[in-house]
Amino acid sequence: MIRLAFLGVALLAGLLAFGAFFLARGSEGGAVDVKQAAPAPQTPEAAPEPTIEKLYFLRDIDLGAGDIALVLYQSGANGKALIIRDAAALAAAKDTAHVTAAGFAIAPNRAPTPETYAETYAEIYRDDVLVASVQCSSPCGPTSNTDDAGLTALGMPLVRIDDQFDSYGDYLTTIDAVATDPNYMLLNARPDGTFPQPQRPATLTVRLPTVISATDDAFNLETHTAKVRDALTPLLPDGARLDRVQIENQGFAVLGDKDNNSPVVLNDAEIPFLEARFFSVLAHVTGTTTLPASAYDTLSNATLDQHNTETDFAAFVTGALDTTCVDCYFLKIEGDFTDTAYAQDWRAESYSLSYYDLREAP
C-alpha cells in the first residue's frame, strides 16, 4: 500500500510538470516572444558652453589724438543714434565698453558693408573722419550683447540736415562752417568720391532757326557761327558766356505726307528734295538757365537764314506725283526744324550737402 501511494504521488508530479511545459510552449507549438524591457535612455553629456570673448571697441583707439566722437546707433529714444564727444568719459570707458565677439566685428577705417554686416552698432571718428566701426554679422539683437559703460546717458541725438545750394560760394562756405564749428559734423554723411564737388555752373542750350541753303550756294559754317555769336553775346546776363555754337548738316529733305507725317514712298524708295540742304543750329551757354523773351525774338531775326523753297517745292511735288494738291505734302528732314529761337534745354546750378547739427535741443 505504501509503495502504491508513492507511485501515485510520483505520477501526479509528472503530470503537473508536463502541463507546465506545454503551457510554456503554447498550444500551437510556436515559440513565445518574450519582450525584454527597453534600456534606460542615456542622458547626453552637456556640451561645453562657448567662450564669449569681449571686444573692447575703444581699447585700441588713441583717444588722445584729435577730437574723438563715438556714435552709438539705435541707442537713443525710439532707436535714434547718439553721439558722445566727452573725452574724459570715453577714456573712462575704454576698458569697460564692449560687445561680444559672437555677434560683432570691428572694422577699422571702413564704412558698413551691407553684403557682410546687417547693422552697425557704433562708429568712432577722429576729427570727423571714420577710424573704426563696430558691426553686427546679423541684426544687433538684445542689448545683453553689449555694454556701453554708461555712455548712452551722455549721448546727444543726431539731427541730420540736408541742404541744397544754387550758389557754389554758399556751398563752399557751409562746408567750411561745418569743418570749423564744433556744433556741426559730417560723420557718415561725408560724400564718397571727390569732396567738395567741383563747380557745375548753370547751362542753357538755345536752338536757333534752321538754316536752309540752296544746293547751288556754298553754306559757310564759320560765317554763320560768327553771326550767331555776334547776336547772342550782347544778350547774355552778367556771369554768363557763350561756350560754343554747334551746327550740324541735316542733309536733304524728303517728301512727306501731312496726313500721316511719314515720308512718301515711290517705287520702294523715299523721294529726296535736292534743291536745298538743311542745317541745325544750337548755342551752348554757361552761367544762366534762361534769357528774356525779347532776346529770343532778337536772335530769330538776326540769325534767320532760310532759302525760299516754295516755288521749287511746288514743282517738285507735281513732278514727282500725279497730283495738284501741293499743300497735302511737306519737306521732312532728320531732326528738328524751327524758324524761331527758343530755349531747348537748361540745368540750374545745384549742390547738395548733408551734415549733423549737434547742438543740444532747447
Order of alpha helices (4+ residues) and beta strands (2+ residues): alpha-beta-beta-beta-alpha-beta-beta-beta-beta-beta-beta-beta-alpha-beta-beta-alpha-beta-beta-beta-beta-beta-alpha-alpha-beta-beta-beta
